[in-house]
């Protein structure tokens, strides 16, 4: 189980590093846009993202 957790963490880091590595200008623009959002919107986006991720993991492991 721990091996799967570390592999998953590694994949998250690879995926998160793709955009700044491939297109740093667009990444900076996206981050500046996100910075201007209010906390409530960011919280909702985070909850939606976590829900989608948990649903994908659930269906892939069952």
C-alpha positions in Angstrom: 0.0 0.0 0.0 2.8 2.5 0.9 4.4 1.9 -2.5 1.1 2.9 -4.3 0.9 6.0 -2.1 4.4 7.1 -3.0 3.9 6.3 -6.7 0.7 8.4 -6.7 2.5 11.3 -5.0 5.2 11.1 -7.6 2.7 11.1 -10.4 0.9 14.2 -8.9 4.2 16.0 -8.9 4.9 15.0 -12.5 1.5 16.2 -13.6 1.7 19.5 -11.7 5.1 20.2 -13.2 4.0 19.7 -16.8 2.4 23.1 -17.3 5.2 25.3 -15.9 7.8 23.2 -17.8 6.0 23.2 -21.2 4.4 26.7 -21.2 5.7 28.9 -18.4 4.1 32.1 -19.8 0.6 30.6 -19.7 1.3 29.1 -16.3 2.2 32.6 -14.9 -0.9 34.1 -16.4 -3.1 31.3 -14.9 -1.5 31.8 -11.5 -2.1 35.5 -11.6 -5.7 34.9 -12.5 -6.1 32.4 -9.7 -4.5 34.9 -7.3 -7.3 37.4 -8.0 -10.1 35.0 -7.1 -11.8 35.3 -3.8 -11.3 32.6 -1.1 -14.8 31.2 -1.5 -14.3 30.5 -5.2 -11.0 28.9 -4.5 -12.5 26.7 -1.8 -15.3 25.6 -4.1 -12.8 24.8 -6.9 -10.7 22.8 -4.4 -13.7 20.8 -3.1 -14.9 20.1 -6.7 -11.4 18.9 -7.6 -11.1 16.7 -4.6 -14.6 15.2 -5.3 -13.7 14.4 -8.9 -10.4 12.9 -7.8 -11.9 10.8 -5.1 -14.6 9.6 -7.5 -12.0 8.6 -10.1 -10.0 6.7 -7.5 -13.1 5.0 -6.2 -14.1 3.7 -9.6 -10.6 2.7 -10.6 -10.1 0.7 -7.4 -13.4 -1.1 -7.2 
